[in-house]
Amino acid sequence: MVDPALKEALRRLRAVKSQRPAGMEPSRFADWREKIADSLDALAVVLPFEEDQVSARAEAVAARAQADEIRRRGETVF
């Protein structure tokens, strides 16, 4: 059986991913990347394997760095 906390964290990440801004306005995209990072951090807490936790946290750090770079430059960076 899947841990309900893990199931909820995965559901939240999917929900946030589905809210990707369509117009690619830099500030909205940066905000969305921050939400992705928050969701990945929440997921890392409930993942059963340490290597998956480390990976989720690293992805969260990268998403926040991308959001910071977008805000700094005022453009969308892929």
Secondary structure in CASP SS format (residue, H / E / C, confidence):
PFRMAT SS
TARGET T0000
AUTHOR 0000-0000-0000
METHOD secondary structure of the structure
MODEL  1
M C 1.00
V C 1.00
D C 1.00
P H 1.00
A H 1.00
L H 1.00
K H 1.00
E H 1.00
A H 1.00
L H 1.00
R H 1.00
R H 1.00
L H 1.00
R H 1.00
A H 1.00
V H 1.00
K H 1.00
S C 1.00
Q C 1.00
R C 1.00
P C 1.00
A C 1.00
G C 1.00
M C 1.00
E C 1.00
P H 1.00
S H 1.00
R H 1.00
F H 1.00
A H 1.00
D H 1.00
W H 1.00
R H 1.00
E H 1.00
K H 1.00
I H 1.00
A H 1.00
D H 1.00
S H 1.00
L H 1.00
D H 1.00
A H 1.00
L H 1.00
A H 1.00
V H 1.00
V H 1.00
L C 1.00
P C 1.00
F C 1.00
E H 1.00
E H 1.00
D H 1.00
Q H 1.00
V H 1.00
S H 1.00
A H 1.00
R H 1.00
A H 1.00
E H 1.00
A H 1.00
V H 1.00
A H 1.00
A H 1.00
R H 1.00
A H 1.00
Q H 1.00
A H 1.00
D H 1.00
E H 1.00
I H 1.00
R H 1.00
R H 1.00
R H 1.00
G C 1.00
E C 1.00
T C 1.00
V C 1.00
F C 1.00
END
